[in-house]
Amino acid sequence: MNLELAVSYEPSIDGEVVKNSFDTTGTAQLLTTGYSDAYNEGLRYQAGISYALSDTVEVTASGNYSKASGNIVGAGTAGVDPITAQFSDLKSYGGEIGVRKYFRNKTFATLLSPAVSPYIGASVGVQQIEAANASLSSAGFGGIGQPANFSTQLYADSTVPTAQLTIGAEWRASRNFAIGIESGIRYTGALNAGDGTLLALGFEEADSHAENLTIPITLRGRFKF
């Protein structure tokens, strides 16, 4: 049995928080805003256990907490005036189970080192994502009967599926400790609809469901006990 601790840097490569949409009057327009625009790259902290089924196969279970700080971005226009959006921080926590397959053979030992083992892995899980909010401001909002500044809940608290594929290498530093570095691709499922503010203003196409694809870069420590 092993204790595993890890931290991941998690840039988004695909996923929209807001889709391009006009209000019903055609006066105001929200532009498409992706995760990579609305939020800085996230950090994910993980703790879990792994258990060896054989010399080359391990099963894993872990919990995690993630946070990506929100940005201020140009989000569209209201008449001739720009719309600015301040996104709240995006926070989530969840759990995953997975499997890891090591490649320990003479070829890799010769090319790398007997202490280094490449591996591939896969995991699935459930993530609880806190509500995603934004504050919108524009001098042109008066033209659609709105105050110059207002807040909206883009997406409500959501429980979503996750799935991840990884490839990496692990260095056995001692009999009871190893360090791994890995990357891959991670999918996070669609979020629940928010408070309906944008829909009420006529931005009927703004809800993108906010599925997200990221490329986590992870540093992991494994302690045998």
N, C-alpha and C positions, 0 to 999 in steps of 0.2 A: 504494500500500500504506500502511496506517495501523497504528500501535500504539494499542491501547485499554487503559485502566486504569479500573476501576470499583469502587465499594463500594455494597452494597445493605443496607438495613434491611428485615428480612423477618418481619413478624408472620404467625402462622398464623390462618387463618379456619375451617378444617375439618380434622379428623383426630384420632383417638383413640389414645392410647398404651396405655391399659387400658380394657377394657369392663366394665360392671357384671356382677358374678359372685358367687355364693355358693359356699362350700366344700361338700363332700359332706354335712357334718353340719348345714348350715344355720345354724351358730353364727357364722361370720365372713362379712363381705361386703366386697368391693372395689367402690368406686364408679367410674363412668366418669370417666376423667381424660384431658382433651384435651391436645394439644400446647401450647396457650396457657396451660394450667394447669401442666404439668410443666416447661416451659422458658420462659425469658425470650425476648424477640424476638431472632432470630439476626442476625448480621452475616456477609455474604458478600463476599469479596475476589476480584476477577477481573482477569485479564490475558489479552490476546489480540490478534488482528490482524483487520483488515477489508480488503476489496478491492472496488473499485467495478467493477461489470459495465457500468454506464451512468451517466448523470447522476443517476438516481433510485434505483438498486438497488445494494445492497452485500451481499456474503456475509461471514459472520463465523465465526471459530473462537476459542475461549477455554478457559482452565482456571480453576478456582476452588477456594477453600478457605472453609469455613463453620463457624461455631461458635455454639451457643446454650447459655448456662449453665443448669444444672439448678436447680429450685426445691425447697423443702420444702413439702409440701401435705398436707392431710387426705385420706386415701385410702380410708377406710371405717371399719368397726367390727368388733371381735372381742368377742362378747358385748356388754357395756355399755361397753367401753373403745374409745377411738378408735384407728385405725391411722394412723400418720404415715409418709409416704414421702419419702425424699431421693433425687432423681433425679440421676444423673451428667450431666456436660456432654455435649451431643450434637455430635459433630464429623464432618465429611465433606469429601471433595474429589472433583473430577471434571472432565469436559470436555464442551463443547457445540459444535455447529455451528448456524448460523442464517442468516436473510436479513432484510434491513431495506429497507423501501420508503419513500422520501422523497416529500413532496408539495411540489414547487417550482414554483409558478405565480404568476401575477399576483394572483390573489385572496388567497392567503395572504401574499404580499409586501405587499399593501396593508393587510390586517387586522393583520398582525404587524410584520414588518420584513424587508427583503431578506436580512438576515443570519440570520433564524430560519427553520428548516425543520421542520415537524411530520413525524412518521413513525410507521409501525406495523412490528412485527417478530414473528418467530416463531423458536423454536429447539428442538432436541431434543438429548438428551445422555445420559450415563451418570454416576451418582454412586456413590462408595464411601462407605458410612456405617459408622462404627465402632460396636461393640457398645453397646447402651443398657442401663445397669444401674440398679438402685434398691436402697436400703436401707430395709427395712420395720421398724417398731417398734410394739409394743403390749403393754401389760400383760396383755391378754386372750389373747395367743397361747398361753399355757399351757393354755387350755381346748381347744386343738386339737393339743396335744402338741408345740408348737414353742417355741424360745427367744424371749425378749422382743424380740430384735433378730436379723435375718438379712438377707443380701443375695441378690439374684436377678438373673440376666441376662435381661432382658425380651426382647431381640432380639439375635441374633448379628450379626457383621459381615455387611454386605449390599451387593451391587452391584445398583443399581436404575435403571430408566429415569426420565428427567425430560423435561418438556415445558413450554414457556412461551410465552405471548402477551404482547406489550408494545405500549404506545402512549406516545409521548413527543415531545419537541421538542429540537432542537439549535441552539445559537447559535454561529455562526462568528466566533470572537474575533479570528482573524487568518488569513492565508493557509494556515498550517500547523497551526493549533490550533482545536479546537472543544470546547464543553462541552454535554453532553446531560443531561436529566433525564427519567426515564421511570418508568412503573408498569405493572402488568398482573396476570396470574395465573400461578402456577407450580404444577405437579403433580410430586410425588415419589412413586415407586412403593412397593409393599408391602415390608416388611422380613422377614428370615428369623426363624424361631422361635428363642427363646433356650434356656436350659439346662433348661427343663421344671420348675423349682422350683414355680411356681404351679400347674401342671397336676398335679404330684404331691400337692399339698395339696388338690386337689379343685376349684380355681378353673378349671373347664373352659372357661368362656366369656371368660376375661380377655384372651386373645390377640385383638387387633383387627386385626392385620396392619400397622397404623400407616402407612397411606397419609396423605399430607399435602398440603393446599392452602395456599399462602401468597400474600400480596400484596406482592411486592418493590417497594420505592421506591429507585430507583437514581440515583446521580450518576456520570456517565461523562466521562472526558476522552479526546479523540482527537487523536493526533499524526501528522501526515503526514510520511512520509520517502521 
